[in-house]
Amino acid sequence: MTRLRGGAVAAAVVMAVSVAGCKSDRIGGSSGPEEKARGGAALAAADSLTVKGRAPKTGYSRERFGSAWADTDSNSCDTRDDILKRDLEQVKFTDGDCKVSYGLLKPDPYSGKDITYRRGRSQVDIDHLVALSDAWQKGAKYWEPGKRIALANDPLNLLAVDASTNRGKGDGDTATWLPPEKGYRCVYVAAQVAVKKKYGLWVTAAEQAAMKKVLATCPDQKLPTGGNPTNAPERFRAR
């Protein structure tokens, strides 16, 4: 499974990308089907996304996307631990092979720093690449709850990252926030494009222009695929 950071969303294949400083792919997830990527497809996919204005944030809450880190793939581990297992190195567990107690984020894809994860400390976040409130304003408010739950727990849309850097992102889209680690921007934007295309989310004109500007510097950038189905099992509920 390819992962989204500069080295690793099960085991990652590290592939050097030599185009315009873009680093290796790290997108997908241990709980989804084997990921495949199509060379050079990211820029074309960005150009194909529906362009509309941002809808109001009225009615948004995290609960609209179900309870946090639901085990939608039924592997008996919650989604957060699935992503920690996938993206960290030298992983240790509290009990069994689910609850991650320790690991190394080496390097963090957003900042380029090496970060030690210890459970209970807030140094590593699991980022929704396409923020849930951004998704809400670009189509998700009109979905059935099962689709929103799927998006919130899809490994294709999740990445372990430095907490402080991630919190600076907030719910920004490509037009308002990019990783400080410039060599990772092509992979990051390609991942956002992939998620929006998979779920049928639209983009604003400014967002699409920003996506295309980044991807024009790496025209051979692959478009990641894979992850979980776009509808969660019926046993999961959201408001």
C-alpha positions in Angstrom: 0.0 0.0 0.0 1.5 3.4 -1.0 1.4 6.0 1.7 1.1 9.7 1.5 4.1 11.2 3.3 7.6 11.5 2.1 8.3 7.9 3.1 4.7 6.2 3.9 -2.6 6.1 4.6 -0.1 -1.8 6.1 3.3 -1.3 4.8 4.3 1.5 2.5 6.2 1.4 -0.7 8.7 4.3 -0.9 9.1 5.6 -4.4 11.3 8.5 -5.3 9.6 11.1 -7.5 12.1 13.1 -9.3 9.8 15.6 -11.0 10.0 19.2 -9.8 11.0 18.4 -6.3 7.9 16.4 -5.5 8.5 13.6 -2.9 7.3 10.1 -2.7 3.7 9.0 -2.7 2.0 7.9 0.6 -1.7 7.6 0.2 -4.1 4.8 0.8 -4.7 2.5 3.7 -4.4 -0.8 5.4 -8.2 -1.1 5.6 -8.9 -0.4 1.9 -8.3 -2.3 -1.3 -4.7 -2.3 -2.7 -4.1 1.1 -4.0 -3.1 1.8 -7.6 -1.9 5.0 -9.1 -2.1 6.3 -12.7 1.0 8.2 -13.8 0.3 11.8 -14.9 -3.4 11.7 -14.0 -3.5 14.1 -11.1 -3.4 17.3 -13.2 -6.1 16.0 -15.6 -8.3 15.0 -12.7 -8.0 18.4 -11.1 -9.1 20.0 -14.3 -12.1 17.7 -14.4 -13.5 18.5 -11.0 -16.9 20.4 -10.8 -16.4 24.1 -10.0 -19.0 25.9 -7.9 -19.1 28.4 -5.1 -18.7 27.4 -1.5 -22.0 26.7 0.2 -22.7 28.1 3.7 -21.3 26.2 6.7 -24.7 26.3 8.3 -25.6 23.0 9.9 -22.1 21.5 10.0 -20.9 19.6 13.0 -18.4 16.7 13.4 -21.3 14.5 14.4 -22.7 14.8 10.9 -19.9 12.5 9.9 -20.6 9.9 12.6 -18.6 9.1 15.7 -14.9 9.7 15.5 -12.8 6.9 14.1 -15.5 4.4 13.6 -14.3 0.9 12.6 -16.0 0.9 9.3 -13.8 -1.8 7.8 -14.7 -4.2 10.7 -11.1 -5.2 11.5 -11.7 -4.6 15.2 -9.4 -1.6 15.3 -10.6 2.0 15.2 -9.6 4.1 12.2 -7.2 6.3 14.1 -5.1 3.3 15.2 -5.3 1.8 11.7 -3.7 5.0 10.3 -1.1 5.2 13.1 -0.1 1.6 12.3 0.2 2.4 8.6 2.1 5.6 8.8 4.4 5.2 11.9 7.6 3.3 12.1 8.8 1.1 15.0 5.3 0.8 16.2 4.5 -0.6 19.7 1.1 -1.5 21.1 -0.6 -1.3 24.5 -2.6 -4.5 24.0 -2.6 -6.9 21.1 -2.0 -5.3 17.7 -4.6 -2.5 17.7 -3.9 0.2 20.2 -0.7 2.0 19.2 1.3 3.3 22.2 4.5 4.4 20.4 5.9 5.0 17.0 8.0 7.3 14.9 6.7 9.7 12.2 9.8 9.8 10.2 9.6 12.3 8.6 6.4 14.2 9.1 5.1 14.9 5.6 3.9 18.4 6.4 7.0 19.8 8.2 9.8 17.4 7.3 10.6 16.9 11.0 11.0 13.5 12.7 8.3 13.2 15.5 7.9 10.7 18.2 4.4 9.5 18.9 3.4 8.5 22.4 -0.2 7.7 23.2 -1.9 10.4 25.3 0.3 13.2 24.0 -0.8 15.5 21.2 2.2 15.5 18.9 0.7 13.5 16.1 -2.7 14.2 14.5 -4.6 12.2 11.9 -5.5 14.8 9.3 -8.5 14.6 7.0 -6.7 15.7 3.8 -10.1 17.1 2.6 -11.3 18.7 5.9 -14.8 17.6 6.9 -16.2 21.1 7.1 -14.7 21.9 3.7 -16.4 18.8 2.3 -19.7 19.9 4.0 -19.6 23.2 2.1 -18.8 21.5 -1.2 -21.4 18.8 -1.4 -21.4 16.6 1.7 -24.3 18.4 3.4 -26.5 16.9 0.7 -25.3 13.3 1.2 -26.8 10.4 3.0 -25.1 9.9 6.4 -23.4 6.6 5.3 -21.4 8.5 2.7 -20.3 11.1 5.2 -19.2 8.4 7.6 -17.3 6.7 4.8 -15.4 9.9 3.9 -14.5 10.6 7.6 -12.9 7.1 7.9 -11.5 6.5 4.4 -7.7 5.8 4.5 -7.4 7.6 1.2 -8.4 10.8 3.1 -6.3 10.3 6.2 -2.7 10.9 7.1 -0.6 10.9 10.3 1.0 14.3 10.6 2.6 16.8 13.0 -0.1 18.1 15.3 1.0 21.7 15.5 1.4 22.1 11.7 -1.9 20.4 11.1 -3.7 22.7 13.4 -2.4 25.6 11.4 -4.2 24.1 8.4 -7.6 24.1 10.1 -10.3 23.4 7.4 -8.3 25.1 4.6 -8.4 23.9 1.0 -5.6 24.1 -1.5 -6.3 27.8 -2.1 -5.7 28.7 1.5 -3.2 26.1 2.9 -0.3 24.0 1.6 2.2 22.0 3.6 5.3 24.0 4.6 7.4 21.1 3.3 7.4 22.2 -0.4 8.7 18.9 -1.7 5.5 17.2 -0.5 3.0 19.6 -2.1 2.5 17.7 -5.3 1.6 14.5 -3.4 -0.6 16.4 -1.0 -2.6 18.1 -3.7 -2.9 14.9 -5.8 -4.4 13.3 -2.7 -7.0 16.0 -2.3 -7.9 15.8 -5.9 -8.3 12.0 -5.6 -10.6 12.3 -2.6 -12.8 15.0 -4.2 -13.0 13.0 -7.4 -13.9 9.8 -5.6 -16.7 11.3 -3.6 -18.0 13.8 -6.2 -17.1 16.9 -4.1 -16.8 20.2 -6.0 -14.1 22.8 -5.8 -14.1 26.6 -5.9 -12.5 28.4 -8.8 -9.7 29.6 -6.6 -9.2 26.1 -5.2 -9.0 24.5 -8.7 -6.6 27.2 -9.9 -4.3 26.5 -6.9 -4.5 22.8 -7.5 -3.5 23.2 -11.1 -0.7 25.6 -10.2 0.9 23.1 -7.9 0.4 20.1 -10.2 1.7 22.0 -13.2 5.1 21.8 -11.5 4.9 17.9 -11.5 2.8 17.0 -14.6 3.6 13.3 -14.2 2.2 13.2 -10.6 0.1 10.1 -10.1 -3.5 10.1 -8.9 -3.9 7.8 -5.9 -6.9 5.5 -5.8 -8.1 2.9 -3.4 -9.3 3.3 0.2 -12.7 2.2 1.5 -16.1 2.0 -0.2 -17.9 5.4 -0.4 -20.8 4.1 1.8 -20.3 2.9 5.4 -22.0 -0.3 6.6 -25.6 0.3 7.7 -24.9 -0.3 11.4 -23.1 3.1 11.6 -25.2 6.2 12.3 -24.7 10.0 12.0 -26.9 12.9 12.8 
